[in-house]
């Protein structure tokens, strides 16, 4: 079973054992009856971890110092895990079989608080709302991420889609809920609701997957024939220039009207290794397809946005390609990892990019390394070699309360 690896914003105190259900009290005698194999979590550092990150591996999570890349904490945890930003500056959500479990990353401990979900899927952080989607039921759970800072479980608002599906939802600043439509076999489009009232709908997005928000709160979803945009209360289809053009991963930036998306053009491929990507301009509702150098492909974990909204693509040649998101012009290609091939199983480790504010992180499972890339100088600024093979990267991407 593979533990996914994502980078997270975390902190300092630690729960000493993986088997602890509640890490906060420490006075319960039952908590001290740990089996030997459960006492492998490292002792907590005395000071909070700077710009903390979380990296998962097969059997646990690392919490690292985002500036030095030093491993500050190692928390054993079984099962296939995913790690997502919770929406504030100190917490992370760990996807488990039961739901979305709260990791007090600033405190360095895995809490016993879980947002229950049947087949937990996408986590979307936007503004004052973090929105969770349960694929098994179609249930949507929303909460204010700043409430996590008070400890315990925050109050939630709950919604439900007509049918269970591998879906996604986002809540905009005016309270509009936009969520996918589909069934257990496929996705067809999206709907926008204000309260109980439907304000817009589009079922012109076959295979809908991937969501991002760009400048002016424009929402973009990927489709098998382009992208679906929601802006100013209206859905607009942005077609692919190719008959089949599947976008399944999208990355936005608050300061850019352009969304970055992957682009697959072979409907018959079992695993297409794409050699082109999409730039979706929401000011013109046009899609530009940009080619990578010959024989260079990438995976769904290769895409990110830089601090100036640059479009970043980590190629299978080990280079981090930097593109102007408006023109599609290549700005730089930075050597980061060795050459690699995307594995057949999406849960298997592969090089991954994660960005947060000015920081760009890249994992390299082949060498068990994690790199901090300086986009301005075009160099790798820091590297660390981990004991375990890193899988996913993510981070607590918080924002200050306005």
C-alpha positions in Angstrom: 0.0 0.0 0.0 1.5 3.3 -1.0 1.4 6.4 1.2 1.1 9.5 -0.9 3.5 12.3 -0.3 2.5 15.9 -0.2 4.2 18.9 1.3 2.5 20.5 4.3 2.6 23.5 6.5 3.3 22.0 9.9 4.7 22.8 13.3 6.5 21.4 16.3 4.9 19.3 19.0 4.5 15.6 18.4 2.3 12.7 19.3 4.8 10.0 20.3 2.9 7.1 18.7 1.0 6.3 15.6 -1.4 4.2 17.6 -2.5 7.2 19.7 -6.0 8.2 18.8 -6.0 11.4 20.9 -2.7 13.1 21.1 -3.8 16.1 23.1 -4.4 14.9 26.6 -1.3 12.8 27.4 -2.7 12.0 30.9 -4.8 9.0 30.0 -3.0 5.9 31.2 -4.2 4.0 28.2 -2.2 6.3 26.0 1.0 5.2 27.6 0.4 1.5 26.8 2.1 1.7 23.5 3.2 -1.4 21.6 7.0 -1.2 20.7 6.3 -0.7 17.0 4.1 2.3 17.7 6.8 4.4 19.4 8.7 5.3 16.3 7.5 8.9 16.0 10.4 11.3 16.6 10.4 13.6 19.6 9.0 17.0 18.9 11.3 20.0 18.3 11.2 22.6 21.0 10.5 25.5 18.5 7.9 25.7 15.8 9.0 24.4 12.4 9.7 27.1 9.9 7.5 27.0 6.8 6.7 23.4 7.6 6.0 20.8 4.9 4.6 17.3 4.9 5.9 14.5 2.7 4.2 11.1 2.8 5.9 7.8 2.3 4.8 4.1 2.5 4.1 3.9 6.2 3.9 7.5 7.4 4.4 11.2 7.1 7.5 13.4 7.4 7.1 17.0 8.6 10.0 19.1 7.3 11.4 22.6 7.8 10.5 24.3 4.5 13.6 26.5 4.7 16.3 24.0 5.6 14.4 20.9 4.4 15.4 19.2 7.7 13.1 16.4 8.9 11.5 17.7 12.1 9.0 15.0 12.7 8.2 11.4 11.5 4.7 10.2 12.1 3.9 6.5 11.3 0.6 5.9 9.7 -0.7 2.9 7.7 -2.8 2.9 4.6 -2.9 4.8 1.4 -2.7 8.5 2.5 -3.2 11.8 0.8 -2.3 15.1 2.3 -4.0 18.4 1.5 -3.9 21.9 2.7 -6.7 22.5 5.3 -6.9 26.2 4.4 -5.2 27.8 7.4 -1.5 28.3 8.2 -1.2 25.5 10.6 -3.3 22.5 9.6 -3.4 19.8 7.0 -6.0 17.2 6.1 -4.8 13.6 5.9 -7.1 11.5 3.7 -7.7 8.1 5.3 -10.2 5.3 4.8 -12.5 6.9 7.3 -12.4 10.5 5.9 -10.3 13.6 6.2 -8.3 13.5 9.4 -7.0 16.8 10.9 -3.2 17.0 11.3 -2.2 19.8 13.7 0.8 20.5 11.6 1.8 23.6 13.5 1.8 21.4 16.7 3.3 18.4 14.9 0.6 16.0 16.0 -2.1 13.9 14.3 -5.4 14.6 16.0 -8.2 12.1 16.5 -10.6 14.5 14.7 -11.9 13.3 11.3 -14.4 14.7 8.9 -16.2 11.5 8.1 -16.5 10.7 4.4 -17.3 7.6 2.3 -14.5 7.3 -0.2 -13.0 10.8 0.5 -11.9 12.6 -2.6 -11.1 16.2 -3.5 -10.3 19.0 -1.0 -10.7 22.5 -2.3 -9.5 25.5 -0.4 -10.8 28.9 -1.5 -11.2 32.1 0.5 -12.9 31.5 3.8 -14.1 28.0 2.9 -12.5 24.6 2.7 -14.8 22.1 0.9 -14.5 18.3 1.1 -16.1 15.9 -1.4 -17.1 12.3 -0.5 -17.2 10.3 -3.7 -19.1 7.4 -2.2 -22.1 9.5 -1.2 -21.9 12.7 -3.2 -21.8 14.6 0.1 -20.1 18.0 0.4 -18.8 19.3 3.7 -17.7 22.9 4.1 -16.0 24.7 7.0 -14.2 27.9 7.9 -10.5 26.8 8.1 -9.7 29.4 10.7 -12.0 27.6 13.1 -9.3 24.8 13.1 -7.1 27.1 15.2 -9.4 26.8 18.1 -8.8 23.0 18.3 -11.5 20.3 18.0 -13.9 20.0 15.1 -15.1 23.1 13.4 -18.8 23.6 12.6 -19.6 22.3 9.2 -22.2 23.0 6.5 -23.4 20.0 4.5 -24.7 19.6 1.0 -25.4 16.7 -1.2 -25.2 16.1 -5.0 -28.0 14.2 -6.7 -25.8 11.1 -7.2 -22.5 9.9 -5.8 -19.6 10.4 -8.2 -15.9 11.3 -8.2 -16.6 14.9 -7.8 -15.5 18.4 -6.7 -17.0 21.5 -5.2 -16.0 25.1 -4.4 -17.7 27.9 -2.5 -17.1 31.4 -3.8 -16.8 34.6 -1.6 -20.5 35.5 -2.2 -21.5 32.0 -1.0 -22.2 30.5 -4.4 -21.7 26.7 -4.3 -20.4 25.3 -7.6 -20.2 21.5 -7.8 -19.8 18.7 -10.3 -22.6 16.6 -11.7 -22.3 12.9 -12.5 -22.9 9.4 -11.4 -20.6 6.5 -10.3 -19.6 5.9 -13.9 -19.0 9.3 -15.3 -19.2 13.1 -14.8 -21.2 15.3 -17.1 -20.9 18.9 -16.0 -21.5 21.3 -13.1 -24.2 23.4 -11.4 -24.1 26.6 -9.4 -26.4 27.2 -6.4 -27.1 30.2 -4.2 -28.8 28.8 -1.1 -31.4 26.3 -2.4 -31.7 28.1 -5.7 -30.0 26.8 -8.9 -28.6 29.8 -10.8 -26.7 28.1 -13.6 -26.0 24.7 -15.0 -23.9 23.1 -17.8 -23.9 19.5 -18.8 -21.3 20.1 -21.6 -18.3 18.8 -19.7 -17.9 15.1 -20.2 -15.5 13.4 -17.8 -15.3 16.6 -15.6 -12.2 16.5 -13.4 -9.9 19.1 -11.9 -10.9 22.4 -10.5 -9.1 25.7 -10.0 -9.9 29.4 -9.3 -8.1 32.1 -11.2 -8.2 35.9 -10.9 -11.6 37.6 -10.3 -12.9 34.3 -8.9 -13.3 32.6 -12.2 -13.7 28.8 -11.8 -12.2 26.4 -14.3 -13.0 22.7 -14.6 -11.3 20.2 -16.9 -13.4 18.2 -19.5 -12.6 15.6 -22.1 -13.2 18.1 -24.8 -11.8 21.3 -23.3 -12.6 23.3 -20.2 -15.8 24.6 -18.4 -15.7 28.1 -17.0 -17.9 29.6 -14.4 -17.8 33.4 -14.1 -20.3 36.1 -13.1 -23.1 33.5 -12.6 -22.7 31.9 -16.0 -21.1 28.8 -17.4 -19.0 29.0 -20.6 -17.5 26.1 -22.5 -14.0 26.6 -23.8 -13.5 23.9 -26.4 -10.2 22.1 -27.0 -8.7 22.8 -30.4 -8.5 19.0 -30.9 -11.5 16.7 -31.2 -10.5 14.9 -28.0 -8.6 17.1 -25.5 -8.8 15.9 -22.0 -7.9 18.2 -19.1 -7.9 16.4 -15.7 -5.6 18.6 -13.6 -5.8 22.4 -13.5 -3.7 25.0 -11.6 -4.7 28.6 -11.0 -3.2 31.7 -9.4 -5.1 34.5 -7.8 -3.1 37.1 -9.8 -3.5 35.5 -13.2 -6.6 35.1 -15.4 -5.0 32.1 -17.1 -5.4 28.5 -15.8 -2.7 25.8 -16.5 -4.0 22.4 -17.4 -2.7 19.1 -18.6 -3.8 18.0 -22.1 -4.3 14.5 -23.3 -5.2 14.0 -27.0 -5.4 10.2 -27.4 -8.8 8.8 -26.5 -7.6 5.2 -26.9 -4.5 5.4 -24.6 -4.6 3.4 -21.4 -2.0 5.7 -19.9 -1.2 8.7 -22.2 2.1 10.4 -21.4 1.2 13.9 -22.7 3.8 16.0 -24.4 1.7 19.2 -24.5 -0.3 21.2 -22.0 -3.1 23.8 -22.1 -3.2 27.5 -21.1 -6.8 28.6 -20.6 -7.2 32.4 -20.9 -10.4 33.4 -19.1 -10.3 36.9 -20.4 -10.7 35.7 -24.0 -12.2 32.2 -23.3 -9.5 30.8 -25.6 -7.3 27.8 -25.0 -3.7 27.6 -26.2 -1.9 24.3 -26.6 1.9 24.4 -25.8 4.3 21.7 -26.9 7.1 20.5 -24.6 10.5 19.6 -26.3 10.4 16.4 -28.3 10.0 13.2 -26.3 9.4 15.1 -23.0 6.2 14.3 -21.1 4.9 14.8 -17.6 2.4 13.5 -15.1 -0.5 15.0 -13.2 1.8 15.8 -10.3 4.1 17.9 -12.6 2.0 21.0 -12.8 2.2 24.1 -10.6 2.3 27.9 -10.6 5.2 30.0 -9.6 5.2 33.1 -7.4 4.6 35.4 -10.4 1.9 33.0 -11.7 4.5 31.3 -14.0 3.3 28.0 -15.5 5.6 25.3 -14.2 5.8 21.8 -15.8 8.3 19.2 -14.5 9.3 17.1 -17.5 10.4 13.5 -17.6 13.8 14.7 -18.7 14.2 16.0 -15.1 13.9 19.7 -16.0 11.5 22.1 -14.5 10.1 24.1 -17.4 9.0 27.7 -16.7 6.5 29.3 -19.1 4.9 32.7 -19.5 1.2 31.8 -18.8 -0.1 34.5 -21.2 2.1 33.9 -24.3 3.2 30.3 -23.6 6.8 31.3 -24.2 9.4 29.2 -22.4 11.3 31.3 -19.9 13.7 28.8 -18.4 14.4 25.0 -18.0 16.0 24.2 -14.7 17.8 20.8 -14.1 16.3 19.3 -10.9 16.0 15.5 -11.1 17.2 12.7 -13.3 15.1 11.4 -16.2 12.0 9.5 -15.1 9.0 7.6 -16.5 5.4 8.0 -15.2 4.4 4.8 -13.4 1.3 2.9 -14.6 -0.4 3.1 -11.1 -1.3 6.7 -10.1 -0.6 5.9 -6.5 3.0 5.0 -7.2 5.7 7.6 -6.4 6.9 9.9 -9.2 8.6 13.3 -9.1 6.1 15.9 -7.8 6.0 19.7 -7.8 4.5 21.7 -4.9 4.6 25.5 -4.7 3.6 27.9 -1.9 4.1 31.6 -2.0 7.8 32.1 -3.2 8.8 28.5 -2.6 9.0 25.8 -5.2 9.6 22.2 -4.0 10.3 19.1 -6.1 10.5 15.5 -4.9 12.6 12.8 -6.6 11.6 9.3 -5.4 14.5 7.7 -7.4 17.1 9.4 -5.1 14.8 9.8 -2.1 15.4 13.5 -2.3 13.5 16.7 -1.9 14.7 19.9 -3.5 13.9 23.6 -3.0 14.2 25.4 -6.3 15.1 29.0 -6.7 13.2 30.2 -9.8 14.9 33.5 -9.9 18.4 32.1 -10.2 17.3 28.9 -12.0 19.1 26.7 -9.5 18.4 24.1 -6.8 18.9 26.1 -3.5 18.6 23.2 -1.0 18.3 19.4 -1.1 17.7 16.7 1.5 17.9 12.9 1.2 15.2 11.1 3.1 15.3 7.7 4.7 12.0 6.6 3.0 10.9 7.1 -0.6 8.8 10.2 -0.9 5.5 10.0 -2.8 3.2 13.1 -2.8 4.0 16.6 -1.8 1.6 19.3 -0.5 1.5 22.0 2.1 -0.7 24.0 4.4 -1.3 27.0 2.1 -3.0 29.4 4.6 -4.0 33.0 4.3 -4.6 35.7 6.9 -8.2 36.4 7.9 -9.5 39.5 6.1 
